[in-house]
Amino acid sequence: MNNTRCKFLDIRVWMCCLGLFLLTACGEEELPVEPEAPVERTVLMYVVADNNLSSFAEDDLEEVRLGMANVPATTALFVYMDKAYGNPQLLKFRNVNGDVREEVVKEYEDRNSTGVEETQEVFQDVFENPAYQAESYGLIYWSHCDGWIPYPLPSSRWIGQDAGSGDNRMNLSDFKEIVSKAPHFDFIMFDACFMQSIEVAYELRDYANYYIASPTETPGPGAPYDVVLPYIAQEGASAALADAYFKVYDEQYAAGAGISNSNWTGGASICVLNLAALESLADLTAQLLPEDVDTQGLSEEIFNYDKRPSYSDSQIGYYDWVQMMQALLDEEDYNAWKEAFDAAVVYWNTTPMNYSSSVGMFSMEEANGVNHYIPQSVTSARAEAYRSLEWYAAAGLSKLGW
């Protein structure tokens, strides 16, 4: 009897365990994960925020998460994020039927994110990975920027700032070397100050279709990524992207009343150039520029986007290119040149005033969207560096004695 009873109990225990196992297995069964769509568009947002912009980078990352909900499933967005704390990370964002998936693809050791080797490594991790090969590509560069003259010359222009260990910056020549090894971009966008410079755009003309930037200081909050991200997926949508950017700041504009980074009422300006049009524009500029013209005092006549004090080493001078050409050419030649310039400008808009961290609000009435350098001294280190740029030779600026 005991034997039999023991056997019966063993069977009951075994059946209970089997039932519990089946219930547990069913309860833990996950729904199949929907696969990501094939990649048709790959975009890299390269954020160098190991400086005083770190908090803005956090805010923009939240905007990215919101904006990705309206980006097609065929677009892969990568965000390289180097903030003032923690190690840099490469994040991948995909939209799968409204579900925004975020993945840490790679974490890097603490590094100088403006270094050529370090930047190239990130570009390779994104653009050379077979899984992310696409029909078209885009690039957003996010940081402090100040143009083209090699750092650390006095009043130098440069791209990106990593202050995590020292004060590291990238020169335009380095950036050009990096993008020359990347796929051809549909657009390159700078979410940074003063970068809509003809000198910078011309250096990058072979590496993208469109170039998006502001000729003056950009708002502290930067691009509204929750609004502009849907346009990064569309081929040739740079003008629509810029317009979406502008409208956000135009709607908030109040001539700077009560301005703060959370309530940016100081306006903004943004311009898009068709890079394919720049070589013919350079040829025409070289053809029309007069020789032996007196450019002494020219800078005093031309609208300057750079409102930093003239006595400061940080003041460079970002002069309105259209006004400069109007001052140098006769009416007939200027009209011919302006027609070619207008053909190269895909989009340009500005609020009536913009904000400068040096002087506050200033009028943009005379602005036309693209800045140009005017040397204050042709024997300075800055002027010497300027003569090494491709734009200097292509536009025939030696005719001006520069």
C-alpha angles and dihedrals in degrees: 000000000000088000093052093044091050091052092049091050091049090055092049092050091048092050092049092050091049090050092049091049092051092047091048093047092050092047093052096045109122124214112250112271110244109239121241116255120252111277116254098162128032120190128183120203106195110199118191101184102145086121138059091310094069096109091051089055090057091051092048091050089057089050089052090055090053096043095050089068087074098043118101119257090242092067123088115198119195121193119196104200123192110171133173091268135038128021121301115264137197109221127193123208125193131169114222109182093322094317107119107212118202122191134177101229096180141354119211132204116256104288149158102269092194091059116112096229093045093049092045090053091057092046089051092048089057109028100034096047107106090216091063100043107132145178091248140010141209135195131204118187114198124189145073109315137177109178136251118329112104116262130263095033112116110274089008127177119224145157123247131352127227110184096170092107112012119322111303124179137172124236122223090244089058093048090050090052091052097049091044088068094046127082117278108275127224086213142002114203127189115205089193142091128286096355100129089093122142089221093058095040092052093051089054097042095110095051106056143022097227135025119206123192146118122259091216139029114320122225116270093246091054123201116359095238095183086064104034101042096084088064096054088075096056121088111236094006096125093115091051090048091051092046092052089050092050096046092058091057094038091057091050094044116125102153089267098303109160091353120185135146089262092046106035106187095155098093130228143231131216136177136190123205128198099227093201089067097055101083093056089044090052091050091051092047091053091047095051103038111107123234126235093016118157107243094173106128092010092126091058090061097049130080110256119208090193108085097175112123114280090227091057123095088224092064111098107159122243103199127193107261096206092053090047092054092045089055093049102043135061117246097264095049092043092053091051091048094046091054090056091045092052090051090056094049108083094177137002131168139152139175114246090262135021131202126250122193087219105048106009118229120013134176120262093192094119097040123116101179108256126079130211133192122248112190117228090200125020091206096056125109088246093055091047091052090047091058089060092063121101090231092061093060097035094052094045094238092158085077087071092054092248 
